[in-house]
Amino acid sequence: MEKKKVIIIGCGRVAAKHIKAICKLKNDLELRALVDVSEDAPKKLIEGSKLSAEAKEKVQVFKDYKEAIDTIKPDIVAVTVPSGLHYQIAEYGLSNGCNLLLEKPMTMSSEESRLIYELSQKTGNKIAMGHIYRYFPLVKYLREDIVSGKFGKITHGTIYVRWGHGEDYYQSAAWRGTWRSDGGAMMNQTIHAIDLLVWLMGTKAVSATAMLSQRLRNIEAEDIGMAVLKMDDGSLASIEGTTATSDKEHEAMFSIFAEDGTISLGIRNGKPKLNIRYKGKSRNMHYIMQQIKADGIGSMLNALNPHTGIYDDFVKALKEGRQPLADALSGYSSVDTLMGIYRSAKEKREIPLPLQEPFASSDMTGFFR
Ligand SMILES: NC(=O)c1ccc[n+]([C@@H]2O[C@H](COP(=O)([O-])OP(=O)(O)OC[C@H]3O[C@@H](n4cnc5c(N)ncnc54)[C@H](O)[C@@H]3O)[C@@H](O)[C@H]2O)c1
């Protein structure tokens, strides 16, 4: 099989994880261009990468993403620019025959996300979302058993994402923590966790009730948010997302409670945490062995750089003509849910989902004034 040509648009923090994944999957993927408005960013990214000298020579550098797409005609465009720029680049990429590895959140509004989802349907070009949690080991096997009813009736799910970031993080780029280009802890750090929880529960959110606050960080948007989602099977999901914790401690935890068992999995400072119980007994080893047997021991390491899992699945999805694990619909639904959460905080009421009218993160401007 010919290698897929990849270009990366936006050469900042997350782009380094993309290059790491491309290096790991060098038999399937070839990095052909880096694009950034800053001259230094692509150079730093290449220098800090483990690309071979030969692979480095194949990488062209552009300042203008349209020129890069028109020149290289890539199979995959990785969109790793600030979130407020996702829409315009995704629209151009899809309209010009490219598949996208689109970072989360898909866009900054329910309407733009709907348009991108519909455009991918219309053009047939695929989108793999940067929803890293779906690519954690065991997750897809747990979902199969939850959805097939093995754990019995689900009562509720909970997540907390305590992803501390200090002032230095927010000061590192002007777009961070702004309503228009980033949103706060719920939109940036928690959206992919919400996507995982809803997906694992195998149902859909039908309403959102939420509150947001600003406690420690000097930003425009929230540094802490709490929300409750009502699901269409009557179960409930609670969500806590914050960056107002220590930047030395990064923790995300998912739990699902059901009639016959509980499933808790997460990550704390890079170390996985797992507690799966079925009828009072631990089932941890059962799921670990299932993962190793089906996908090999190496797949357990995807927890260290989930972007490797995203690219690996995307290459297979393109070959098999199927949708990737975190597809365009997951991008659109999670933004729609997030916009419901923001709207609920703004209007102090329960908001039905999917949204009946468009809502954008920028509609929150002035919320904390
Ligand atoms: N999935 C994940 O785990 C994950 C982790 C971190 C960030 N992200 C997402 O990735 C995106 C980028 O985040 P980051 O932390 O890497 O940001 P960053 O600020 O570190 O990097 C963004 C880069 O984009 C460049 N850029 C800005 N405008 C551009 C343009 N018009 N054309 C080309 N380049 C342009 C900037 O110069 C910068 O180098 C965000 O949407 C964020 O939410 C996802």
The ligand as an ORCA input file, in Angstrom:
! r2SCAN-3c Opt
* xyz 0 1
  N      -6.367     16.134     21.397
  C      -5.561     16.627     22.301
  O      -5.129     15.915     23.203
  C      -5.128     18.070     22.222
  C      -4.115     18.510     23.078
  C      -3.737     19.862     22.971
  C      -4.341     20.698     22.060
  N      -5.343     20.230     21.266
  C      -6.012     21.110     20.291
  O      -5.055     21.400     19.263
  C      -5.208     22.752     18.795
  C      -3.881     23.484     18.937
  O      -3.502     23.535     20.289
  P      -1.970     23.799     20.708
  O      -1.951     23.733     22.198
  O      -1.058     22.935     19.931
  O      -1.806     25.328     20.241
  P      -0.461     26.175     20.039
  O      -0.810     27.611     20.261
  O       0.646     25.573     20.834
  O      -0.134     25.935     18.486
  C      -0.908     26.467     17.453
  C       0.004     26.769     16.277
  O      -0.820     27.202     15.177
  C      -0.144     28.268     14.518
  N      -1.102     29.048     13.720
  C      -1.924     30.058     14.124
  N      -2.641     30.514     13.095
  C      -2.285     29.787     12.006
  C      -2.676     29.794     10.638
  N      -3.610     30.624     10.170
  N      -2.068     28.919      9.796
  C      -1.114     28.071     10.241
  N      -0.707     28.033     11.533
  C      -1.277     28.866     12.393
  C       0.520     29.044     15.643
  O       1.567     29.876     15.159
  C       1.016     27.902     16.536
  O       2.304     27.490     16.211
  C      -6.350     23.343     19.623
  O      -7.530     23.247     18.893
  C      -6.414     22.476     20.855
  O      -7.719     22.403     21.438
  C      -5.723     18.931     21.311
*
